């Protein structure tokens, strides 16, 4: 069966020096096929899935302790590692200082 609601893990970063500042602007890293921007056309790559996007879907059903790879992914995004960024659709910090 398919659920009527879908929980999503969203990875965001900010250029703000103080991430707790209420005026800090948080920008989302978008994945190639994971649901995100509602104005974006849905991805269709049947019968296969992008592995990272697929894992993100299942990570939403569990805690980060059960998915330690998410912590490593976040670290690689903070370091702006090109191999990791190539797995994403967009990098909101391209050409700028890392988040």
Backbone as ProteinMPNN parsed JSONL, in Angstrom:
{"seq_chain_A": "XXXXXXXXXXXXXXXXXXXXXXXXXXXXXXXXXXXXXXXXXXXXXXXXXXXXXXXXXXXXXXXXXXXXXXXXXXXXXXXXXXXXXXXXXXXXXXXXXXX", "coords_chain_A": {"N_chain_A": [[0.83, -1.182, 0.0], [0.31, 2.326, -0.385], [1.173, 5.248, 1.317], [-0.816, 8.127, 2.275], [0.334, 10.458, 3.035], [3.578, 11.929, 2.872], [6.62, 11.994, 4.396], [9.449, 14.084, 4.266], [12.997, 14.367, 4.095], [14.832, 17.24, 4.243], [17.597, 18.936, 3.09], [19.367, 21.745, 3.978], [21.257, 24.818, 3.763], [23.022, 27.696, 5.062], [24.363, 30.954, 4.474], [24.699, 32.688, 6.451], [26.421, 34.168, 9.181], [25.562, 33.637, 11.694], [23.683, 31.034, 12.256], [21.444, 30.823, 13.851], [20.213, 33.211, 13.8], [17.231, 34.951, 13.284], [16.884, 36.203, 10.837], [18.415, 34.814, 9.082], [18.976, 33.337, 5.94], [17.911, 30.386, 4.624], [18.865, 27.929, 2.328], [17.872, 25.45, 0.021], [19.252, 22.286, -0.831], [18.758, 20.691, -3.822], [17.594, 17.576, -5.004], [18.024, 15.168, -7.679], [15.772, 13.554, -8.384], [14.193, 13.395, -6.163], [11.225, 14.441, -4.483], [10.602, 17.934, -4.42], [10.823, 21.148, -5.268], [7.712, 22.354, -6.062], [7.034, 23.397, -8.493], [8.624, 22.167, -10.285], [8.966, 19.796, -12.856], [7.946, 16.407, -12.487], [10.276, 13.724, -12.006], [11.055, 11.03, -14.175], [12.269, 7.955, -14.369], [11.928, 5.257, -14.673], [12.674, 1.778, -14.924], [14.317, 2.252, -12.803], [15.963, 3.953, -9.992], [17.449, 6.967, -8.753], [19.99, 6.356, -6.586], [20.751, 7.83, -4.219], [18.592, 9.602, -3.913], [16.556, 7.753, -3.508], [17.399, 6.548, -1.103], [17.132, 8.764, 0.573], [14.396, 8.98, 0.746], [13.678, 6.717, 2.288], [15.094, 7.312, 4.587], [13.56, 9.21, 5.8], [11.719, 7.815, 7.227], [12.94, 6.966, 9.485], [15.306, 7.521, 12.234], [18.176, 9.752, 12.451], [20.197, 8.362, 13.67], [19.804, 5.807, 12.812], [20.476, 6.091, 10.239], [23.255, 6.854, 9.631], [24.764, 7.688, 7.498], [23.663, 10.016, 6.516], [24.677, 12.086, 8.087], [27.328, 12.068, 7.259], [26.932, 12.723, 4.582], [25.927, 15.35, 4.854], [28.22, 16.583, 5.89], [29.938, 16.381, 3.686], [28.581, 18.009, 1.896], [28.813, 20.447, 3.211], [31.531, 20.781, 2.953], [31.646, 21.188, 0.317], [32.223, 19.143, -1.559], [32.974, 18.034, -4.698], [32.389, 15.555, -5.965], [30.277, 14.593, -4.459], [28.425, 16.692, -4.725], [27.821, 16.357, -7.396], [25.877, 14.453, -7.396], [23.551, 15.738, -6.918], [20.777, 17.818, -7.986], [20.824, 20.62, -7.869], [23.072, 23.074, -6.531], [22.853, 25.376, -4.196], [24.897, 27.005, -3.383], [26.788, 27.301, -5.303], [29.639, 28.71, -6.735], [29.964, 30.439, -4.641], [30.874, 31.125, -1.189], [31.175, 28.239, 0.927], [28.358, 26.813, 2.749]], "CA_chain_A": [[0.0, 0.0, 0.0], [1.017, 3.602, -0.436], [0.625, 6.184, 2.301], [-1.388, 9.346, 1.72], [1.258, 11.537, 3.368], [4.97, 11.545, 2.693], [7.575, 12.8, 5.137], [10.66, 14.292, 3.48], [14.193, 14.949, 4.687], [15.27, 18.37, 3.422], [18.916, 19.433, 3.486], [19.503, 23.172, 3.698], [22.432, 25.488, 4.302], [22.905, 29.147, 5.116], [25.609, 31.718, 4.439], [24.673, 33.562, 7.611], [27.44, 33.892, 10.189], [24.843, 33.108, 12.846], [22.54, 30.284, 11.736], [20.288, 30.978, 14.74], [19.636, 34.535, 13.553], [15.935, 34.796, 12.606], [16.938, 36.733, 9.472], [19.261, 33.938, 8.262], [18.295, 32.764, 4.776], [18.258, 28.983, 4.436], [18.68, 27.523, 0.933], [17.725, 24.0, -0.08], [19.942, 21.477, -1.833], [17.736, 19.902, -4.517], [18.025, 16.292, -5.542], [17.635, 14.985, -9.081], [14.419, 12.999, -8.545], [13.445, 13.45, -4.907], [10.278, 15.559, -4.501], [11.119, 19.198, -3.895], [10.125, 22.305, -5.821], [6.426, 21.941, -6.634], [6.945, 23.89, -9.873], [9.495, 21.338, -11.117], [8.334, 18.634, -13.458], [8.37, 15.165, -11.822], [11.297, 12.924, -12.663], [10.598, 9.705, -14.566], [13.417, 7.168, -14.809], [11.53, 3.874, -14.439], [12.347, 1.106, -13.678], [15.387, 2.477, -11.835], [15.899, 5.154, -9.171], [18.722, 7.491, -8.304], [20.169, 5.696, -5.289], [20.727, 8.781, -3.11], [17.21, 10.066, -3.774], [15.811, 6.624, -2.96], [17.791, 6.424, 0.302], [16.568, 9.899, 1.303], [12.99, 8.675, 0.992], [13.609, 5.791, 3.413], [15.651, 7.967, 5.779], [12.484, 9.984, 6.429], [10.944, 6.914, 8.082], [13.754, 6.563, 10.623], [16.092, 8.583, 12.851], [19.51, 9.88, 11.871], [21.038, 7.315, 14.244], [19.62, 4.627, 11.975], [20.972, 6.454, 8.911], [24.43, 7.676, 9.896], [25.297, 8.197, 6.241], [23.163, 11.384, 6.303], [25.627, 12.984, 8.738], [28.484, 12.134, 6.357], [26.482, 13.474, 3.407], [25.88, 16.767, 5.232], [29.604, 17.037, 5.987], [30.48, 16.53, 2.329], [27.941, 19.191, 1.314], [29.434, 21.61, 3.857], [32.885, 20.888, 2.405], [31.469, 21.43, -1.117], [32.913, 18.08, -2.277], [32.409, 18.0, -6.047], [31.826, 14.235, -6.271], [28.975, 14.526, -3.785], [27.535, 17.676, -5.354], [27.4, 15.857, -8.712], [24.705, 13.601, -7.185], [22.408, 16.614, -6.689], [20.295, 18.602, -9.13], [21.299, 22.001, -7.72], [23.859, 23.482, -5.375], [22.539, 26.792, -4.03], [26.102, 27.742, -3.01], [27.75, 27.239, -6.412], [30.303, 29.987, -6.995], [29.973, 31.235, -3.41], [31.481, 30.456, -0.051], [30.353, 27.124, 1.404], [27.428, 27.161, 3.833]], "C_chain_A": [[0.877, 1.248, 0.0], [0.353, 4.55, 0.557], [0.088, 7.431, 1.616], [-0.514, 10.554, 2.003], [2.68, 11.028, 3.224], [5.86, 12.52, 3.455], [8.851, 12.899, 4.312], [11.789, 14.827, 4.352], [14.653, 16.047, 3.729], [16.61, 18.848, 3.963], [19.045, 20.875, 3.031], [20.809, 23.69, 4.29], [22.184, 26.983, 4.313], [24.293, 29.775, 5.052], [25.711, 32.65, 5.637], [25.769, 33.173, 8.599], [26.822, 33.319, 11.458], [23.605, 32.367, 12.351], [21.293, 30.387, 12.607], [19.613, 32.331, 14.583], [18.319, 34.363, 12.796], [15.933, 35.334, 11.176], [17.823, 35.886, 8.56], [18.427, 33.326, 7.137], [18.818, 31.342, 4.579], [17.915, 28.581, 3.01], [18.751, 26.003, 0.83], [18.615, 23.404, -1.167], [18.868, 20.623, -2.495], [18.341, 18.646, -5.103], [17.461, 16.111, -6.943], [16.201, 14.491, -9.237], [13.594, 13.001, -7.273], [12.443, 14.603, -4.981], [10.869, 16.798, -3.84], [10.257, 20.341, -4.39], [8.843, 21.849, -6.519], [6.246, 22.42, -8.071], [7.79, 23.065, -10.836], [8.732, 20.129, -11.626], [8.83, 17.357, -12.77], [9.372, 14.386, -12.681], [10.722, 11.554, -13.007], [11.79, 8.943, -15.127], [13.168, 5.676, -14.633], [12.306, 2.933, -15.357], [13.388, 1.352, -12.582], [15.157, 3.758, -11.042], [17.315, 5.671, -8.965], [18.894, 7.015, -6.871], [20.086, 6.671, -4.114], [19.306, 9.286, -2.863], [16.343, 8.985, -3.115], [16.115, 6.456, -1.477], [17.213, 7.556, 1.143], [15.1, 9.641, 1.643], [12.868, 7.764, 2.217], [14.157, 6.397, 4.688], [14.571, 8.751, 6.517], [11.625, 9.13, 7.359], [11.668, 6.556, 9.371], [14.476, 7.768, 11.213], [17.465, 8.664, 12.183], [20.475, 8.847, 12.465], [20.941, 6.019, 13.43], [20.132, 4.858, 10.557], [22.185, 7.38, 9.053], [25.035, 8.275, 8.624], [24.823, 9.623, 5.96], [24.107, 12.409, 6.933], [26.853, 13.16, 7.841], [28.138, 12.92, 5.084], [26.467, 14.969, 3.704], [27.293, 17.341, 5.336], [30.226, 17.263, 4.627], [29.848, 17.733, 1.617], [28.54, 20.46, 1.909], [30.837, 21.857, 3.311], [32.86, 21.167, 0.903], [32.248, 20.416, -1.958], [32.23, 17.858, -3.631], [31.783, 16.654, -6.403], [30.434, 14.085, -5.657], [27.984, 15.484, -4.423], [27.043, 17.208, -6.722], [26.185, 14.944, -8.61], [23.421, 14.409, -7.034], [22.007, 17.341, -7.963], [20.821, 20.03, -9.065], [22.115, 22.16, -6.457], [23.609, 24.973, -5.192], [23.765, 27.643, -3.689], [27.168, 27.698, -4.1], [28.32, 28.63, -6.667], [30.374, 30.911, -5.801], [30.721, 30.486, -2.328], [30.58, 29.319, 0.411], [29.429, 27.555, 2.542], [28.068, 27.006, 5.194]], "O_chain_A": [[2.055, 1.194, 0.354], [-0.873, 4.639, 0.625], [0.493, 7.753, 0.499], [-0.6, 11.563, 1.302], [2.953, 9.845, 3.427], [5.852, 13.722, 3.19], [9.288, 11.91, 3.724], [11.559, 15.644, 5.243], [14.838, 15.798, 2.538], [16.742, 19.13, 5.154], [18.858, 21.191, 1.856], [21.385, 23.085, 5.193], [21.262, 27.48, 3.666], [25.272, 29.193, 5.52], [26.722, 33.331, 5.805], [26.015, 31.988, 8.826], [27.483, 32.601, 12.209], [22.587, 32.993, 12.058], [20.196, 30.071, 12.149], [18.556, 32.571, 15.168], [18.292, 33.694, 11.763], [15.069, 34.961, 10.381], [17.969, 36.206, 7.38], [17.311, 32.858, 7.362], [20.015, 31.128, 4.39], [16.814, 28.853, 2.53], [19.582, 25.359, 1.47], [18.719, 23.939, -2.27], [18.142, 19.904, -1.809], [19.454, 18.655, -5.629], [16.535, 16.815, -7.345], [15.483, 14.953, -10.124], [12.416, 12.646, -7.299], [12.789, 15.662, -5.504], [11.555, 16.706, -2.821], [9.104, 20.486, -3.983], [8.889, 21.053, -7.457], [5.393, 21.901, -8.792], [7.695, 23.23, -12.052], [7.948, 19.521, -10.897], [10.024, 17.238, -12.498], [9.311, 14.399, -13.91], [9.98, 10.978, -12.211], [12.268, 9.242, -16.221], [14.117, 4.91, -14.459], [12.566, 3.301, -16.503], [13.333, 0.711, -11.533], [14.273, 4.551, -11.368], [18.272, 4.898, -9.0], [18.026, 7.252, -6.031], [19.426, 6.378, -3.118], [18.874, 9.381, -1.714], [15.502, 9.283, -2.268], [15.204, 6.246, -0.677], [16.843, 7.342, 2.297], [14.624, 10.041, 2.705], [12.038, 8.015, 3.09], [13.72, 6.026, 5.777], [14.66, 8.934, 7.731], [10.885, 9.663, 8.187], [11.093, 5.918, 10.253], [14.289, 8.896, 10.758], [17.864, 7.762, 11.447], [21.468, 8.496, 11.827], [21.891, 5.238, 13.375], [20.212, 3.92, 9.764], [22.142, 8.541, 8.645], [25.748, 9.275, 8.693], [25.497, 10.365, 5.246], [24.314, 13.485, 6.372], [27.356, 14.272, 7.683], [28.958, 13.686, 4.578], [26.943, 15.767, 2.896], [27.532, 18.472, 4.911], [30.963, 18.23, 4.432], [30.511, 18.4, 0.823], [28.753, 21.44, 1.195], [31.28, 23.001, 3.218], [33.906, 21.359, 0.283], [32.865, 20.785, -2.958], [31.044, 17.533, -3.688], [30.752, 16.614, -7.074], [29.531, 13.517, -6.272], [26.826, 15.126, -4.64], [25.968, 17.613, -7.164], [25.525, 14.68, -9.615], [22.328, 13.844, -7.021], [22.797, 17.463, -8.898], [21.221, 20.593, -10.084], [21.889, 21.484, -5.454], [24.118, 25.769, -5.98], [23.684, 28.871, -3.704], [28.327, 28.023, -3.845], [27.577, 29.603, -6.8], [30.802, 32.058, -5.933], [31.148, 29.349, -2.526], [29.357, 29.415, 0.303], [29.694, 28.549, 3.218], [27.424, 27.258, 6.212]]}, "name": "protein", "num_of_chains": 1, "seq": "XXXXXXXXXXXXXXXXXXXXXXXXXXXXXXXXXXXXXXXXXXXXXXXXXXXXXXXXXXXXXXXXXXXXXXXXXXXXXXXXXXXXXXXXXXXXXXXXXXX"}
